[in-house]
Amino acid sequence: MDKAIFLDNAATTRTDPEVVGVMSEWLGDNFGSPATLYTFGSQAKQAIEQARQHLADLIGADQKDIYFTSGATESNNWAIKGVAEALEEKGKHIITNQAEHHSILMPCRHLEKRGWDVTYLPVDGDGLVNPEDVAGAIREDTVLVTMVHANHEIGTIQPIEEIGAITREKGVYLHVNAAQSVGHIPVDVAALSCDLLSLSGHKFYGPKGVGALYIKRGVRIVPLLLGGGQEKKRRAGTHNVPGIVGLGKAAELARKNLGPEMERLTALRDYMIGLIEKNMDDIRLNGHRTRRLPNNINVSIEGIEGESIMLSLSYPTAANARPVFVSTGSACVSGTLEPSHILLALGLPAELAHGSVRMTMSRHDTREDADYALNILFEVAERLRAMSPVYKRGSKKCASGSSGEGCDCEAAS
Amino acid sequence: MYTEQVMDHFQNPRNMGEVENADGVGEVGNPQCGDVMRITIKVDADERIEDVKFKTLGCGAAIATSSMVTEMAKGKTLEEAQEISKKAVADALGGLPPQKMHCSNLASDGLKKAIEDYRSRQESK
């Protein structure tokens, strides 16, 4: 991995060595459970409470409102199902948007099958939700609005403050999935006016399999996991002590590094976008140009398919010894026959969604790495376009952005 | 997820391009699905495939199966070439991931279409 250029940090990040260091203290002899009362356990209790404080400090919350979970997927499921069940008597309507992560969409669909009504708001060509649409969709029986803070695929940052002002005024809970934004841009639960917020450790150099749900005091929610009395009887299960301690450390480091890292990555991102636009024809930047995560680049490259780009980049050759890891919205990697629903929600034709490449940088990537990775990208794109039976330079498909026909793969079988 | 043979054909595709003055052309797939293959063939007097080339838009499996099918078809009679199945192409590559058998393994269909195109051109001569 030392030689590799890892540009898939929206998927996961390299655990910080300091995080690994503090975690290892809780993996060996120090195996006590924080729920036990003897000294051995109370040390673990102290360690997780310290982690809770670090996390609370990072998002401007009261530490009493932080509940540890196994990650953002659990937090999102809990927020949606837990609020829905707690407020079932009040109403059964939920509002979200079409470009959400599957860990939001799937619980919503699950509830739809059980009698809830879900409104999936559209997004514009940059992936933004219009706050007025949220206001217009709120009904008597609306119990929850769930909106992503920053989109994991295209990096677009939603106007959560404006949406939060609306939900506050209307007295509807707002849940924010902040898995991609926490640790990368300022996240403050008061500024966002949110009632619930999900986050995940491994997205900001912490460990995998641990995250949290912020639940503002007084918010009505039923537990997702039932059992022991951990986390004030709201989230059962023995604490993942090494994970939680690691998450706390990652939060502490993120808070320290946030400002300068944001500035550095934003400059790197814009430098890379500039190079791509200068060196490649017939491409489209997906997501908002400025209202986007500092480390996210997503481009559609006309005439080629994303998996073949991803695969070529990851394969070292004699000339290019360093593998480059990126991701794509192509159907070929989704496990279904459909390309990314997020890119389709922007109005992209399927063929441009198939040809998308996402590069998400980390605090380890330099301009030198970026130059190296992009030079290979340009070579690979040129090679694959020469192989493409459909690509014609300058056809301006990328400029249109209008929605095309769907894929009729069944007919092709 | 891919075998060494798939990666080899993907990275070093055989017979990429277009046969000049092709006797038959077969195009399959759809850009909306992410896969399009164009197979061009040159047929000699004994109805053998003298030359065959491909151009493919698609994933690693789509490109590798295209490359492999051209290797398998070259020098074969049209009768023989028509018998090349999806499974035979996948087997020659040491297997494909199951989800790729369906959408990205269209190369043998492309070859069949090119042969049909050759035959219909012969009939109308």
Interface residues (C-beta under 8 A of the other chain):
Chain A: G303 I304 E305 E307 S308 L311 S312 Y315 T317 S330 A331 C332 G335 L337 P339 P349 A350 E351 H354 A386 M387 S388 P389 V390 Y391 G404 E405 G406 C407 D408 C409 A412 S413
Chain B: Y2 M7 F10 Q11 P13 M16 E27 V28 G29 N30 P31 Q32 C33 G34 D35 V36 M37 R38 K55 T56 L57 G58 C59 G60 A61 A62 I63 Q99 K100 H102 C103 S104 L106
